Amino acid sequence: MFILRDIVKKFNGVKVIKNLNLEIEGGLNFIVGPSGSGKSTLLKIISGIDRDYEGEVFYRSKPIKRFKESQLDSYYYNSVGFIFQNFKLIDHLSVEDNVKAILELENIDKNEMNSRVDHILKRLALEKFAKKNVSLLSGGQKQRVAIARALVKEPEVIIADEPTGALDKKTSKMIMDVLKKIAKERTVIVVTHDKSAVTEDSNCFLLNNGVIEKINSAKKVQLSEEKKKIIKPNLSIKMAVVQGIKNFKGLFLKFLLTAFILMLASYFLLLNFSGTVANENSEILNKLILERGNNLRDLDLATSMMSGVSTKGEKGASLDIEQDVSKAFERLRNDPRIEFIIPVDGIQNMKVQLDGKEYDIENSNTVPIVNEVESGRVPNMSGREVAISKKFVENLNLKPEDVIGKTISIDGVAFDWSSGSPKEVKIKISDVKIVGVLNTKYTIDSPSYGKEEIELEDSFIYGLDVVKDIKKQSNSNTDNLSFRVRVKEIKDIMPIVNELEKDGLTPIGEFETVKDILKISDVSKDQTSSVSVILAAIAMIVTILITLINGYIRKGEFAILSINGYSKKSIAILNIMEYILISIVSAIMFALALPVINNISKSIFDMEIVGVNTRLLGAGIVISLGLLMGILSAIILSNLKTENNLMKGDR
């Protein structure tokens, strides 16, 4: 059955097995020898665990060293069953589940699997322990479970490494009696340093100083010639789910801790992917703008200014300015960065006719102020349209919806500068449609009186056609009109200012304040980016670390599966399935614990996750991260060195 030819094995250049030749037939075969003689090393070579040696080992005339991975998996499943000195059971599983773990590589139904497991447990007097966790068994009971696991797949050969080394004499004799019975049906190879275990009806080989000799020959055992059906071991998705659930139950606390860590790691990633961290920067910017008002986003271009101040902030740069802003007006009215553009002109001492009644408007002698559009919209460039102040509407005990869409007429005065000095002229505009209501509040910060909030009643803004009408009535230029623009985002203020200055124009606005706010925003953005990187790094490091720890802790378990026919692919499928189960549990935990996590996150980082879509994204991140952990674990375990995790004998 086994033929070994010219086997040489070296450790650090020293030969521990020297030109060994050996043939092993059916029946009971012992390999004995003192500690350090090379027994375990020889057993690793025979079993195919160690393939780094000189010479050849043939099993049924096939060289084991040259087996491909799939052939070696088949060899482990169909040809050999292993029994170890320290049992090598999967401690978190029951007796029957330790045995079933092997049969799950076969495509058999549940009834057949249960029947085969029940049969082998009865044969070894283990049926009453079937549901019991193996960690609660005695040494002899554990060894019988190991034998049941080896026999259930019906291999041709049983290889036992010091099977009685961890047992008392009585239990040792019982185990040897079991092996003798097995040897009547198949080949059994036992490595031991205990010569008293050798019987007359067995073959015995003495290994000493790397040299072997046969010291006892038994009558040749005639094994069955019936050809066994070769099973191609493969773990199906269905069986991976079954085995994964068993492992989850058996390792519940460890898996639950993994799910908890996965949940936290996913939360940190979600803070980044959902834009929560980035939004914190926007909120800081918005708070600063809110404190100073929307007028921060405004810039004015006047056709003439007296004692105008340069936007560049140069000391002593005070001068009178006359400028043509008509080209800038046409360019900016179509600029996508602009929220709205309005020509700036007003009527003083206004009287408004609405629904047949006339109302006096409180005069402020200021240009129109627009904090925000309360209702409706700003006037279009074409058409006779106006947006009126909220204060005016409230003084009439009306609501915005009561006035929007109605037509008004306005009488008042403006100034005619055509003679070089201001001359008051009467202005009348008729049939102007109300299209919006404006919040016209603004704050004055006085060193003497502190902050004072003012709301203007006469702060009306008009469409271009109406402003041209006003200019025409006051004998003013209708082509070059002062105007105001409001940008959509404060970051666009300074680029537009720079463009205007490049054209030789002088805009007016709170640009120094804007610069300060943008500097604060940039610093905050840098800090936010750092937080994002740190949180993402923590999440990934923790994920990788917990995966590595789990893989290290369970490498012995997966080595056991590998030596019983589990391919790298099957182990990978099982790993990925386990992590999918973990991620499902983690996603449920995430959904239930999110309010608590948000509270903690809010108190520590001043950040929280809101919105249904964000929660769905969170669940997706949990599942994706769990799948990544499964794949990473599968890659780690694909490089598992079986010989480093099993049969740690004395060489």
PyMOL commands that set and color helices and strands:
alter all, ss='L'
color gray80, all
select helices_A, chain A and resi 39-47+64-66+69-79+95-103+110-123+127-129+134-136+139-151+169-183+195-197+237-250+252-273+276-292+294-297+326-332+390-395+400-403+464-473+490-502+511-553+555-563+568-605+612-638+642-645
alter helices_A, ss='H'
color red, helices_A
select strands_A, chain A and resi 2-11+14-24+28-32+54-59+62-63+80-84+157-161+187-192+203-208+211-216+298-301+304-309+318-322+338-343+348-354+357-360+372-376+385-389+407-416+423-439+441-446+450-455+461-462+483-487
alter strands_A, ss='S'
color yellow, strands_A
deselect
rebuild
show_as cartoon
